[in-house]
């Protein structure tokens, strides 16, 4: 089925006026793997993720899964095809309960039957089921981030895009989030594409890392390959 197929993106390019924010980037993501997307500020990470989730229409480039072309679809159509994401900023409804927040997402995807059960399962997976009936705005920052991932999981994705999921978390919360993400990849077979600034987290968690610099993909490989790549070191440290 298409859920076991990798996402393959070729020649992804995004221009904003005279600025080419993402320039001819080709990457792939397989179910079950955790891929980190790193690069200095402004290198095009969020823009690339926005194109691959249908938030932005690429200036050029195509992405597909199996025989199905996904580029050209809008975000909810891509979500319906098993690709869910979270955003850099928390987007929960603070005055709805945690369960309601996740239910809204579960109801919005195809196969709305059993949405409540899917919401519960997602909250359980993310370790926040104990907060199901609390207002989302009352949770700690780390738990709110977990609820956001639960919202994505309630859509039963096979691929999950996370934009800075550990931003603002202390190391203990970050550590436990890493454990959870490993579980999603290894036990549920979800492919995770992860943008984060925390290189320690990226190195410990990712099977593969892609590095952007000024819109270009400058390297891709295992954490140790990336750590020792001269172009990556230069991009981070400058000449
Ligand atoms: P990163 O996520 O790596 O920090 P971004 O993808 O957010 O980088 O941004 C890449 C570049 O594109 C930056 O120079 C940024 O200012 C620019 N950019 C991003 N979004 C827009 C937009 N909607 N309009 C114009 N420029 C944008």
Boltz pocket constraint, residues with backbone or C-beta under 6 A from the ligand:
constraints:
  - pocket:
      binder: B
      contacts: [[A, 16], [A, 19], [A, 21], [A, 39], [A, 40], [A, 41], [A, 42], [A, 43], [A, 44], [A, 45], [A, 46], [A, 47], [A, 48]]
      max_distance: 6.0
